[in-house]
Amino acid sequence: MFTCLRRMFRLSRTLTSGAALTALAMAGCEVDNYMDPSQTGYFETTPTTMPVLSRIDVIEKPVDLWGGPVVAPIAEDLTANEEEYRLEPGDIVRVEIYELVAAGQTSVNVRRVEQNGTIRLPTLYDVRAGGLSIQELQEEIEKRLEGLINDPLVTVVLEEGRSYRYILYGAIGNAGVYSLTQPDFRVLDAVALAGGTIDTTQKIYVIRNQSLDDSLEPAYRREPAGTGGGIPEAPVEPAGEGTPAVDIESLIDDLDRPGTAPGLTGSAFRFGQSQEGPAIDIEALDDVAETASSTQRNAPGNAGDGWVFDAARQEWVRLPDAPGGGGGDAAAGNGEQQAPLYAVRVIELDYQRLKRGDPTQNIVVRPGDYIYVDPPESGLVYIGGNIARPGPYDLPTVGNITLSRLVTAAGEFSAIAIPGRVDLIRKVGPNREATIRVNITAIRNRAEPDIVMREGDHVIIGTDFIATPLAVIRNGFRANYGFGFLLDRNFGNDVFGPPPESIRFSN
């Protein structure tokens, strides 16, 4: 409208009023929706750009879907694996030992690494293998043979290796656990091996975890190489010659006899402590046990890791002597976060560039990688109110759909719709949703950014008191019959006369 007025003002300075109106009529005068609010658009000759919102920050908090930062691939991700293979439970090895059983003969044993990381060999029994390389296992066996065989000759061969694996899941043909077969095995190889993905996939994420707490690793990994396998039994030291034998009968009599030890009641006894050490009162322990109910003891964070529920403070606190304790009360009471258990790195790959041969996106798969093929968002969005075709609509399988395009897919606004009065209802959490007012007129006029629709979004197109009168006035100026009464067949005879009679001809 303002563009039209500016043109008229400029032309009126040089032309007569009639010539100006004639020139404007021939050139066209672009106007906005002042007579029809349901008509929206930019309608300007100047090109413009506008961002599209994938998140509405006034009602949505940023959601961290990953356990670590999402980064782009770097040069190190493209180098082949050079790490020495280390045995894990499930691997199969062949161990050949010369003259272990009989002179001049080689003993051949094919063994699977057990869940505790050991293999059982004749004479040597359990030998640690988990976490060791083939060379380290060979040296471990040779060390165990010292004293049994002079200059032992041992050969270890990996028959079947399963420890170098990766997991592929998401929008993939055959999700599952796969073994790494070569050091230069890449993401595109993994996708092809699993049957491929849909052509509209946009992103692939490679998650790499590194544990920061040794307690999260199996026991055989925490032990340094060369320490042997299994848990040795504690040596039993014989009592000295002057040590008197312990009479169990007399100990029981002493417990039943009151006043035998100062401050020691029938409900207290000592656990391997010296006579000067403090006694442990069982009744006090019972009081503590009653403080934490069975539900509290089974709660997360209290599975035997030194956490106790403080009934007075109504919060969980860590015992001072528990792992990571010492400042447990401060950590629980002051809201300090615990140290992270894993260092996580998430690599984002552009599948559209990857499938077209971009080598920077085809990184090498490392042992233990989790490869997630991100599927396109699916589900329904709902639109209602003053719209031509209200109802549910499927999200597209290719790309995404914005609010403005959803209105177009639903047949555009009805005659009494007010595009500036639109409610967008969105899920923002479990059993929780938020509503925001959206102005589609401003979106299409390039004054506000458009919004990407998500699964479950509900759009309601509103109206106001002036919409219906405007629709009546617009209908009065319809080009087919003008502004006035409708001349139809009820009044046609008065204007045009009766219709001609049919004439019948006879032979």
C-alpha positions as CSV (number, residue, x, y, z in Angstrom):
1,M,0.0,0.0,0.0
2,F,2.8,2.4,1.0
3,T,4.7,1.6,-2.2
4,C,1.6,2.5,-4.2
5,L,1.2,5.8,-2.5
6,R,4.9,6.7,-3.0
7,R,4.5,5.9,-6.7
8,M,1.4,8.1,-7.0
9,F,3.1,11.0,-5.2
10,R,6.2,10.8,-7.5
11,L,4.1,10.6,-10.7
12,S,1.7,13.4,-9.6
13,R,4.7,15.9,-9.5
14,T,5.4,15.4,-13.2
15,L,2.0,14.3,-14.7
16,T,-1.5,15.5,-14.5
17,S,-3.8,13.6,-12.0
18,G,-5.6,11.8,-14.9
19,A,-2.3,10.7,-16.5
20,A,-0.9,9.6,-13.1
21,L,-4.0,7.4,-12.4
22,T,-3.8,6.0,-15.9
23,A,-0.1,5.2,-15.5
24,L,-0.7,3.5,-12.1
25,A,-3.5,1.5,-13.5
26,M,-1.4,0.2,-16.4
27,A,1.7,-0.4,-14.2
28,G,-0.3,-2.1,-11.3
29,C,-0.5,-0.9,-7.7
30,E,0.5,-3.6,-5.2
31,V,-1.5,-3.4,-2.0
32,D,-1.4,-5.5,1.2
33,N,-4.2,-7.3,3.0
34,Y,-6.1,-4.2,4.4
35,M,-9.3,-5.4,2.8
36,D,-8.7,-9.1,3.1
37,P,-6.6,-10.1,6.2
38,S,-6.4,-13.7,4.9
39,Q,-4.2,-12.6,2.0
40,T,-0.6,-12.5,3.2
41,G,2.8,-12.2,1.5
42,Y,5.9,-10.1,1.0
43,F,5.0,-8.5,-2.4
44,E,8.1,-6.4,-2.6
45,T,10.7,-6.2,-5.4
46,T,13.7,-6.1,-3.0
47,P,15.1,-9.6,-2.3
48,T,15.4,-10.5,1.3
49,T,16.5,-13.4,3.5
50,M,15.3,-14.5,6.9
51,P,16.4,-17.3,9.3
52,V,14.2,-20.3,10.1
53,L,13.8,-21.2,13.8
54,S,14.2,-24.8,14.8
55,R,13.7,-23.9,18.5
56,I,11.5,-21.3,20.2
57,D,13.8,-20.2,23.0
58,V,11.1,-18.3,24.9
59,I,9.3,-21.6,25.7
60,E,11.9,-24.3,25.0
61,K,15.1,-24.9,26.9
62,P,18.2,-26.1,25.0
63,V,18.2,-29.9,25.1
64,D,21.5,-31.7,25.3
65,L,20.7,-35.0,23.5
66,W,24.3,-36.2,23.7
67,G,26.6,-36.9,26.6
68,G,29.3,-34.7,25.2
69,P,30.0,-31.9,22.7
70,V,29.0,-32.3,19.1
71,V,32.0,-31.5,16.9
72,A,33.0,-31.8,13.3
73,P,35.6,-34.4,12.2
74,I,39.2,-33.5,12.4
75,A,42.3,-34.8,10.6
76,E,43.1,-37.4,13.3
77,D,39.7,-39.0,12.6
78,L,40.8,-39.9,9.1
79,T,44.0,-41.8,10.0
80,A,43.9,-45.6,10.1
81,N,43.9,-47.6,13.4
82,E,47.4,-48.4,14.6
83,E,46.5,-49.6,18.1
84,E,47.8,-53.0,19.0
85,Y,45.1,-55.6,19.4
86,R,44.3,-56.5,23.0
87,L,42.4,-59.6,24.0
88,E,38.9,-59.4,25.4
89,P,36.4,-62.0,26.7
90,G,35.1,-64.1,23.8
91,D,38.3,-64.0,21.8
92,I,39.8,-67.4,20.8
93,V,43.5,-68.0,20.9
94,R,45.7,-71.0,20.1
95,V,48.6,-71.6,22.6
96,E,51.4,-73.9,21.6
97,I,53.9,-74.9,24.3
98,Y,56.9,-77.1,23.6
99,E,57.5,-80.0,26.0
100,L,54.9,-79.0,28.5
101,V,53.2,-82.4,28.7
102,A,55.8,-84.8,27.1
103,A,59.4,-84.4,26.0
104,G,59.9,-83.6,22.4
105,Q,56.2,-82.8,21.8
106,T,54.3,-79.6,21.4
107,S,51.1,-79.1,23.4
108,V,48.4,-77.3,21.4
109,N,45.5,-75.7,23.3
110,V,42.7,-73.7,21.7
111,R,41.0,-71.6,24.4
112,R,38.3,-69.0,24.6
113,V,39.0,-66.0,26.9
114,E,36.6,-66.3,29.8
115,Q,34.4,-63.5,31.1
116,N,36.9,-62.8,33.9
117,G,39.7,-62.4,31.3
118,T,41.5,-65.6,31.8
119,I,42.3,-68.8,29.9
120,R,42.9,-72.2,31.5
121,L,46.0,-74.1,30.4
122,P,47.4,-77.5,31.5
123,T,49.6,-77.3,34.6
124,L,49.4,-73.5,34.7
125,Y,45.6,-73.4,35.4
126,D,44.2,-69.8,35.0
127,V,46.4,-67.4,33.1
128,R,45.4,-63.8,32.6
129,A,44.7,-62.9,28.9
130,G,42.1,-60.1,28.9
131,G,43.6,-56.7,28.3
132,L,46.9,-58.1,27.0
133,S,48.3,-58.1,23.5
134,I,49.3,-61.4,21.9
135,Q,53.0,-60.7,22.7
136,E,52.2,-59.8,26.3
137,L,50.2,-63.0,26.7
138,Q,53.1,-65.0,25.3
139,E,55.5,-63.4,27.7
140,E,53.0,-64.0,30.6
141,I,52.9,-67.7,29.8
142,E,56.7,-67.9,29.6
143,K,57.0,-66.2,32.9
144,R,54.6,-68.7,34.5
145,L,56.6,-71.6,33.0
146,E,59.8,-70.6,34.7
147,G,60.9,-73.3,37.0
148,L,58.9,-75.9,35.1
149,I,60.6,-75.8,31.7
150,N,64.1,-74.6,31.0
151,D,64.0,-72.0,28.2
152,P,60.3,-72.4,27.4
153,L,59.2,-72.1,23.8
154,V,55.7,-70.6,23.6
155,T,53.7,-69.5,20.5
156,V,50.3,-67.6,20.8
157,V,48.1,-67.1,17.7
158,L,44.8,-65.2,17.6
159,E,42.2,-67.6,16.0
160,E,39.2,-65.3,16.3
161,G,39.1,-61.8,17.5
162,R,35.9,-60.2,18.7
163,S,37.0,-57.4,21.0
164,Y,37.4,-54.7,18.3
165,R,33.8,-54.0,17.6
166,Y,31.5,-51.1,16.9
167,I,27.7,-50.7,17.3
168,L,25.6,-49.4,14.4
169,Y,21.9,-48.3,15.0
170,G,19.2,-45.9,14.1
171,A,17.8,-45.5,10.5
172,I,19.9,-48.4,9.1
173,G,19.0,-51.6,7.3
174,N,20.5,-54.0,9.8
175,A,21.4,-52.5,13.2
176,G,23.7,-54.5,15.4
177,V,27.2,-55.2,16.7
178,Y,29.9,-55.6,14.1
179,S,33.5,-56.6,14.2
180,L,36.3,-54.4,12.8
181,T,38.1,-56.4,10.2
182,Q,40.7,-53.9,8.9
183,P,42.5,-50.9,10.3
184,D,41.2,-48.5,7.5
185,F,37.5,-49.4,8.0
186,R,35.4,-46.3,7.5
187,V,31.9,-45.0,8.2
188,L,30.7,-45.5,4.6
189,D,31.9,-49.1,4.7
190,A,29.9,-49.6,7.9
191,V,26.8,-48.2,6.5
192,A,27.1,-50.3,3.3
193,L,27.8,-53.4,5.3
194,A,24.6,-52.9,7.3
195,G,22.4,-52.6,4.3
196,G,22.5,-48.8,3.8
197,T,20.1,-46.1,5.0
198,I,17.3,-44.1,3.4
199,D,18.4,-41.5,0.9
200,T,16.9,-38.6,2.9
201,T,19.1,-39.2,5.9
202,Q,20.9,-35.9,6.9
203,K,23.2,-36.7,9.8
204,I,25.3,-39.5,11.2
205,Y,26.7,-39.3,14.7
206,V,29.8,-41.2,15.9
207,I,29.9,-41.4,19.7
208,R,33.3,-42.2,21.3
209,N,33.5,-42.8,25.1
210,Q,36.5,-42.9,27.4
211,S,35.9,-44.0,31.0
212,L,37.5,-41.6,33.6
213,D,36.9,-43.9,36.6
214,D,38.9,-47.1,36.9
215,S,36.1,-48.8,38.7
216,L,34.0,-48.8,35.5
217,E,36.6,-51.0,33.8
218,P,36.8,-54.8,34.2
219,A,39.3,-56.0,36.8
220,Y,41.6,-57.5,34.2
221,R,42.0,-54.1,32.6
222,R,42.8,-52.3,35.8
223,E,45.7,-54.7,36.5
224,P,49.0,-53.8,34.8
225,A,50.4,-56.4,32.4
226,G,52.5,-59.1,33.9
227,T,50.6,-59.4,37.2
228,G,49.2,-62.7,36.5
229,G,45.6,-63.9,36.4
230,G,43.1,-64.7,39.1
231,I,42.9,-63.5,42.7
232,P,45.5,-65.1,44.9
233,E,44.4,-66.5,48.2
234,A,45.5,-64.7,51.3
235,P,48.3,-66.5,53.0
236,V,47.5,-68.0,56.4
237,E,50.2,-67.2,58.9
238,P,50.6,-70.0,61.5
239,A,50.3,-69.0,65.2
240,G,53.5,-68.8,67.1
241,E,54.6,-71.3,69.6
242,G,53.7,-69.1,72.5
243,T,50.3,-68.0,71.3
244,P,47.6,-69.6,73.3
245,A,44.7,-71.3,71.6
246,V,41.4,-69.4,71.4
247,D,38.6,-71.0,73.5
248,I,35.3,-70.2,71.8
249,E,33.4,-71.4,74.9
250,S,35.1,-68.9,77.2
251,L,34.4,-66.1,74.7
252,I,30.7,-66.8,74.7
253,D,30.7,-67.0,78.5
254,D,32.4,-63.6,78.7
255,L,29.8,-62.0,76.5
256,D,27.0,-63.4,78.7
257,R,28.7,-62.2,81.8
258,P,27.8,-58.5,82.6
259,G,30.6,-56.1,83.4
260,T,33.3,-58.3,81.9
261,A,34.6,-55.3,79.8
262,P,33.9,-51.6,80.7
263,G,31.2,-50.1,78.6
264,L,30.6,-53.4,76.8
265,T,27.0,-54.7,76.8
266,G,25.5,-57.8,75.5
267,S,24.5,-55.9,72.3
268,A,28.1,-54.9,71.4
269,F,31.2,-56.8,70.4
270,R,34.5,-56.1,68.7
271,F,35.5,-57.0,65.1
272,G,39.2,-57.8,65.1
273,Q,40.0,-54.7,67.0
274,S,42.5,-54.2,69.8
275,Q,41.4,-53.9,73.4
276,E,42.0,-50.1,73.2
277,G,39.8,-49.7,70.0
278,P,36.3,-48.4,70.2
279,A,33.4,-50.9,70.4
280,I,30.8,-50.9,67.6
281,D,27.3,-50.6,69.1
282,I,24.9,-52.8,67.2
283,E,21.9,-50.9,68.5
284,A,23.3,-47.7,67.0
285,L,23.8,-49.5,63.7
286,D,20.2,-50.6,63.9
287,D,19.1,-47.0,64.3
288,V,21.0,-46.0,61.2
289,A,19.6,-48.9,59.3
290,E,16.1,-47.9,60.2
291,T,16.8,-44.3,59.0
292,A,17.2,-45.6,55.4
293,S,14.2,-47.5,54.3
294,S,14.4,-50.4,51.9
295,T,13.3,-48.0,49.1
296,Q,16.0,-45.5,50.1
297,R,18.7,-48.2,50.1
298,N,17.7,-49.3,46.6
299,A,17.5,-45.8,45.3
300,P,19.9,-44.7,42.6
301,G,23.2,-43.6,44.0
302,N,22.9,-45.7,47.1
303,A,23.6,-49.2,45.7
304,G,26.4,-49.9,48.2
305,D,28.5,-46.9,47.2
306,G,28.6,-45.1,50.5
307,W,25.4,-43.0,50.3
308,V,23.1,-42.6,53.3
309,F,19.8,-40.8,53.5
310,D,19.9,-38.1,56.2
311,A,16.3,-38.0,57.6
312,A,16.9,-34.7,59.5
313,R,18.1,-32.9,56.3
314,Q,15.9,-34.9,54.0
315,E,18.7,-35.5,51.5
316,W,21.3,-38.1,50.4
317,V,24.8,-37.6,51.8
318,R,28.0,-39.5,51.0
319,L,29.8,-41.2,53.9
320,P,33.3,-39.7,54.6
321,D,35.1,-43.0,54.1
322,A,33.2,-43.8,50.8
323,P,34.9,-43.6,47.4
324,G,34.9,-40.0,46.5
325,G,33.9,-39.0,50.0
326,G,35.5,-36.6,52.4
327,G,33.5,-33.8,51.0
328,G,30.3,-35.7,50.5
329,D,28.1,-33.5,52.6
330,A,29.3,-30.4,50.7
331,A,28.7,-32.1,47.4
332,A,25.2,-33.2,48.4
333,G,24.2,-30.1,50.3
334,N,25.7,-27.4,48.2
335,G,24.5,-28.8,44.8
336,E,28.0,-29.5,43.5
337,Q,28.0,-31.9,40.6
338,Q,29.9,-35.2,40.8
339,A,32.9,-35.7,38.6
340,P,32.0,-37.1,35.1
341,L,32.4,-40.8,34.7
342,Y,33.1,-40.6,30.9
343,A,34.8,-38.3,28.5
344,V,32.4,-38.3,25.5
345,R,33.1,-36.9,22.0
346,V,30.3,-36.9,19.4
347,I,31.3,-36.4,15.8
348,E,28.7,-35.1,13.4
349,L,28.8,-36.2,9.8
350,D,26.8,-34.8,6.9
351,Y,25.5,-37.9,5.1
352,Q,24.4,-36.0,2.0
353,R,28.1,-34.9,1.5
354,L,29.3,-38.4,2.6
355,K,27.3,-40.3,0.0
356,R,28.5,-37.9,-2.7
357,G,32.1,-38.8,-2.0
358,D,33.3,-36.1,0.4
359,P,36.4,-37.7,2.0
360,T,36.4,-35.4,5.0
361,Q,33.1,-37.0,6.2
362,N,34.3,-40.6,5.8
363,I,36.2,-41.0,9.0
364,V,37.8,-44.2,10.3
365,V,35.7,-46.4,12.7
366,R,37.5,-46.9,16.0
367,P,37.0,-49.9,18.4
368,G,34.1,-49.2,20.7
369,D,32.4,-46.6,18.4
370,Y,28.7,-46.1,18.6
371,I,27.4,-45.0,15.1
372,Y,23.9,-43.5,15.1
373,V,22.2,-42.9,11.8
374,D,19.8,-40.0,12.6
375,P,16.3,-40.7,11.1
376,P,14.2,-37.9,9.8
377,E,11.6,-36.7,12.2
378,S,8.2,-38.4,11.8
379,G,4.8,-38.0,13.2
380,L,1.8,-35.8,12.9
381,V,1.1,-32.1,13.3
382,Y,-2.3,-30.6,13.8
383,I,-3.9,-27.5,12.4
384,G,-7.4,-26.2,13.1
385,G,-9.5,-23.1,13.4
386,N,-10.2,-20.9,10.4
387,I,-8.3,-22.9,7.8
388,A,-9.6,-24.5,4.6
389,R,-8.7,-28.1,5.5
390,P,-8.2,-28.6,9.2
391,G,-6.9,-31.9,10.6
392,P,-3.7,-33.9,11.1
393,Y,-0.9,-33.8,8.6
394,D,2.2,-36.1,8.3
395,L,5.6,-34.6,8.7
396,P,7.5,-34.9,5.4
397,T,10.1,-37.6,5.0
398,V,12.3,-35.3,3.1
399,G,13.5,-32.1,4.8
400,N,11.1,-30.3,7.1
401,I,8.0,-28.2,7.0
402,T,7.6,-24.7,8.4
403,L,4.5,-23.1,9.8
404,S,3.9,-21.0,6.7
405,R,4.1,-24.0,4.4
406,L,1.8,-26.0,6.7
407,V,-0.9,-23.4,6.2
408,T,-0.4,-23.7,2.4
409,A,-0.6,-27.5,2.6
410,A,-3.9,-27.1,4.5
411,G,-5.5,-25.0,1.8
412,E,-4.7,-21.5,3.1
413,F,-6.8,-19.4,5.5
414,S,-10.6,-19.2,5.4
415,A,-12.4,-16.0,4.6
416,I,-12.6,-14.8,8.2
417,A,-9.1,-15.9,9.3
418,I,-6.8,-13.4,11.0
419,P,-3.2,-14.6,10.3
420,G,-1.9,-12.3,13.0
421,R,-3.9,-14.3,15.6
422,V,-2.4,-17.8,15.5
423,D,-1.7,-20.0,18.5
424,L,1.2,-22.6,18.3
425,I,1.0,-25.3,21.0
426,R,4.1,-27.3,21.5
427,K,5.2,-30.1,23.8
428,V,8.1,-28.8,26.0
429,G,8.4,-31.8,28.3
430,P,6.7,-34.9,29.6
431,N,3.1,-34.1,30.2
432,R,3.7,-30.5,29.6
433,E,3.1,-28.1,26.7
434,A,3.4,-24.4,26.0
435,T,1.4,-22.0,23.9
436,I,2.8,-19.0,22.0
437,R,1.2,-16.3,19.8
438,V,2.5,-16.3,16.2
439,N,1.9,-13.7,13.5
440,I,1.9,-15.4,10.1
441,T,1.3,-12.1,8.4
442,A,4.7,-10.9,9.8
443,I,6.3,-14.2,8.8
444,R,5.2,-13.9,5.2
445,N,6.0,-10.2,5.1
446,R,9.6,-11.1,6.1
447,A,9.3,-9.2,9.4
448,E,9.6,-12.4,11.6
449,P,11.3,-15.7,11.1
450,D,9.4,-18.8,10.1
451,I,9.2,-21.8,12.5
452,V,10.0,-25.5,11.8
453,M,7.2,-27.8,12.8
454,R,7.8,-30.6,15.2
455,E,5.9,-33.8,15.9
456,G,2.8,-33.1,18.0
457,D,2.6,-29.4,17.2
458,H,-0.9,-27.9,17.2
459,V,-1.7,-24.8,15.2
460,I,-5.0,-22.9,15.7
461,I,-5.9,-20.1,13.3
462,G,-8.0,-17.4,15.0
463,T,-10.2,-14.6,14.0
464,D,-11.7,-11.4,15.5
465,F,-14.9,-9.3,15.4
466,I,-14.0,-7.3,12.3
467,A,-13.3,-10.4,10.1
468,T,-16.9,-11.3,9.4
469,P,-18.0,-7.7,8.4
470,L,-15.0,-7.5,6.1
471,A,-16.0,-10.8,4.5
472,V,-19.5,-9.5,3.9
473,I,-18.2,-6.3,2.3
474,R,-15.8,-8.3,0.1
475,N,-18.6,-10.6,-1.1
476,G,-20.6,-7.5,-2.1
477,F,-18.0,-6.5,-4.6
478,R,-17.8,-9.9,-6.3
479,A,-17.2,-9.5,-10.0
480,N,-19.9,-11.9,-11.2
481,Y,-22.9,-9.8,-10.1
482,G,-21.6,-6.6,-8.6
483,F,-22.8,-4.9,-5.4
484,G,-26.6,-5.3,-5.2
485,F,-29.4,-7.8,-5.5
486,L,-28.9,-11.1,-7.2
487,L,-30.7,-11.3,-10.5
488,D,-31.7,-14.9,-10.9
489,R,-34.5,-16.9,-12.6
490,N,-37.1,-15.6,-10.1
491,F,-36.8,-12.2,-11.7
492,G,-35.6,-13.1,-15.2
493,N,-39.1,-13.2,-16.7
494,D,-39.8,-9.6,-15.6
495,V,-36.7,-8.3,-17.4
496,F,-36.3,-10.6,-20.4
497,G,-39.8,-11.8,-20.8
498,P,-41.1,-15.4,-20.7
499,P,-39.0,-18.1,-22.4
500,P,-40.1,-19.1,-25.9
501,E,-42.5,-22.0,-26.2
502,S,-41.4,-25.2,-27.9
503,I,-42.9,-25.8,-31.3
504,R,-43.8,-29.2,-32.4
505,F,-43.7,-30.2,-36.1
506,S,-45.9,-33.0,-37.4
507,N,-45.5,-35.0,-40.5
